[in-house]
Amino acid sequence: MASTQKLSSGKWRARYRDDSGREHARHFARKVDAQAWLDEVTAAMVTGQYVDPRAGKVTLRQYAEGWQSLHVGREATAAIIDNALRVHILPALGDRTVASLRRSDVQGLVKRVSETLAARTVRNVYDVLNRVLAAAVDDRVIAVSPARRITLPAVEDSEVVPPTAADVAALAAAVAPRYRALVVLLAGSGVRIGEALGLEVSDVDFLRRTARVERQRLQSNVVGPTKTAKSTRTVPLGQVVVNELAAHLAEYPSDGQLFTTELGTPLTYRQWKLVWEPARLETGVRAKTHDLRHFTASALISGGASVKQVQTVLGHSSAAITLRVYSHLWPGDDDRTRDVMDAALSPLADCVRTEGASHG
């Protein structure tokens, strides 16, 4: 219900009740202005764009902390959100009301963090703020997000350079014997380190030469679903990997986790780093654990594997990711192009040769 009323002061009082029954009122010098305000509010209600003018008075800190407490997702994502809010967003904008934020405030934050952070990190910070403000729009705290049309720093993707077979052999020899099989598995299967640490002995089928990947051990040592959160994938294992794993279990028997410490407890991500870093220093091979995954991809591609095959083995959620990371490793594109075009133009070539001979 909406109405206008002339007061004894000569001003016009416009009022309405929102969907919850709460009354809102404003005073105007002219009746036409009061009616125009009511018409605007009514239109917003009809189109579903109405926002309680008092809702936006909540501070960004209050709203963001409530939003964060309801977040459902992976541990790694939760850590990114917490860092972005705690370190960058809330110290800069947390005491501002949500309704007072403007596009220039968001762009200013992006500009400031860009001076000290890498482009990908800046984008992570912006993404968190954008998600918070988008949720505020959905909750009708504000009508429009001020995080739209923000200019972000460009991310320059450097080409992946996989370690060589000699690098992998050196690293496998440098780690403690108990963990040699883990290096060979990572390089020979393409599983992520978290997925390898989550493997159980029962996940390896020595007869069929496969490993079932359905969980990962996170940096917090919590075991959860794999990164893509899709159904279990089965990774084919070459005989070299199978032999290494068989030798590993013969030397270090286990009824549960495939890779354990000397105490028989599951090997954690932090413990693995204490194994891996000395091996890197000793060999001079600066590869990260994740680079062994790149070795797998490189070997598959050089052997003629299709994009779909590489995607399936690595567990990428889409072939687009596989192509973005490894497209430069697919060999012979120029040669294949030449061969295809030569085959297509072969009738023309025969015609040219025949015509040339007749003129001769």
Residue pairs with C-beta under 8 A, 6 or more apart in sequence:
1 16
1 17
2 14
2 15
2 16
2 17
2 38
2 41
2 42
3 14
3 15
3 16
4 12
4 13
4 14
4 15
4 31
4 34
4 35
4 38
5 12
5 13
5 15
6 12
6 13
6 31
7 13
7 27
11 27
11 28
11 29
12 27
12 28
12 29
12 30
12 31
12 33
12 34
13 25
13 26
13 27
13 34
14 25
14 26
14 27
14 28
14 34
14 35
14 37
14 38
15 23
15 24
15 25
15 26
16 23
16 24
16 25
16 38
16 41
16 42
17 23
17 24
18 24
18 45
18 50
18 52
19 45
19 50
22 52
24 41
24 52
24 53
26 34
26 37
27 34
28 34
28 37
41 50
44 50
44 51
44 143
49 143
50 140
51 140
51 141
51 142
51 143
52 140
53 99
55 99
55 139
55 140
55 141
55 142
56 97
56 98
56 99
56 100
56 141
56 142
57 97
57 98
57 99
58 97
58 98
58 141
59 94
59 95
59 96
59 97
59 98
60 89
60 90
60 93
60 94
60 95
60 96
60 97
60 98
60 101
60 132
61 90
61 94
61 95
63 98
63 132
63 136
63 141
64 85
64 89
64 90
64 94
64 132
65 85
67 132
67 135
68 81
68 82
68 85
71 77
71 78
71 81
74 224
74 227
74 229
75 218
75 219
75 220
75 222
75 224
76 218
76 219
80 124
80 128
81 128
84 124
84 125
84 127
84 128
84 129
85 128
85 132
88 109
88 113
88 125
89 109
89 125
89 128
89 129
89 132
92 109
92 112
93 101
93 105
93 109
93 129
96 105
98 133
98 136
98 141
98 142
99 141
99 142
101 133
101 142
101 146
102 146
103 146
103 147
103 148
103 149
103 150
105 146
106 126
106 129
106 133
106 146
106 147
106 150
107 150
107 151
109 125
109 126
109 129
110 122
110 125
110 126
110 150
110 151
110 152
110 153
113 121
113 122
113 125
114 122
114 153
117 125
119 152
119 153
119 154
119 155
119 156
120 155
122 152
122 153
123 152
123 153
123 155
126 147
126 150
126 152
129 147
130 145
130 147
130 150
133 142
133 145
133 146
133 147
134 145
134 147
136 142
136 145
137 143
137 144
137 145
157 324
159 328
160 294
160 297
160 325
160 326
160 328
160 329
161 294
162 291
162 294
162 295
162 297
162 298
162 329
163 171
163 285
163 287
163 291
163 292
163 294
163 295
165 295
167 283
167 285
167 287
167 295
168 183
168 184
168 187
168 292
168 295
170 283
170 285
171 183
171 279
171 280
171 283
171 285
171 287
172 180
172 183
172 184
172 187
173 180
174 278
174 279
174 282
174 283
175 182
175 183
175 275
175 276
175 279
176 275
177 251
178 248
178 251
178 252
178 262
179 259
179 267
179 272
179 275
180 244
180 248
181 244
181 245
181 247
181 248
181 259
182 196
182 259
182 267
182 272
183 292
184 240
184 241
184 244
185 191
185 196
185 211
185 237
185 241
185 244
185 245
186 193
186 196
186 289
186 292
186 293
186 296
187 292
187 295
187 296
188 237
188 238
188 240
188 241
188 296
189 211
189 235
189 236
189 237
189 241
189 296
189 313
190 235
190 293
190 296
190 297
190 300
190 313
190 314
190 315
191 199
191 211
191 213
191 235
191 293
191 315
192 216
192 226
192 227
192 290
192 293
192 315
193 269
193 272
193 289
193 290
194 216
194 217
194 218
194 219
194 227
194 269
195 213
195 215
195 216
195 226
195 227
195 315
196 258
196 259
197 216
197 217
197 257
197 259
197 266
197 267
197 268
197 269
197 272
198 215
198 216
198 217
198 223
199 211
199 213
199 257
199 258
199 259
200 256
200 257
200 258
201 249
201 254
201 255
201 256
201 257
201 258
203 211
203 212
203 213
203 214
203 258
204 210
204 211
204 212
204 237
204 245
204 258
205 211
205 212
206 242
206 245
206 246
209 236
209 237
209 238
209 239
209 242
210 234
210 235
210 236
210 237
211 234
211 235
211 237
212 232
212 233
212 234
212 235
213 226
213 232
213 233
213 234
213 235
213 315
214 225
214 226
214 231
214 232
214 233
215 223
215 224
215 225
215 226
216 223
216 224
216 225
216 226
216 227
217 223
217 266
217 268
217 269
218 224
218 269
219 269
219 270
221 266
221 268
221 269
221 270
226 233
226 315
227 315
228 315
228 316
228 317
230 315
230 317
233 312
233 315
235 313
236 313
237 245
245 258
248 258
249 258
252 260
254 260
254 264
256 266
257 266
257 267
259 266
259 267
260 266
260 267
261 267
261 271
272 289
276 289
280 286
280 287
293 314
294 326
296 313
296 314
297 310
297 314
297 322
297 325
297 326
297 329
298 326
298 329
300 309
300 310
300 313
301 310
301 326
301 329
301 330
301 331
302 329
302 331
305 313
307 319
307 322
307 323
308 319
310 316
310 322
310 326
311 318
311 319
311 321
311 322
314 322
316 322
342 349
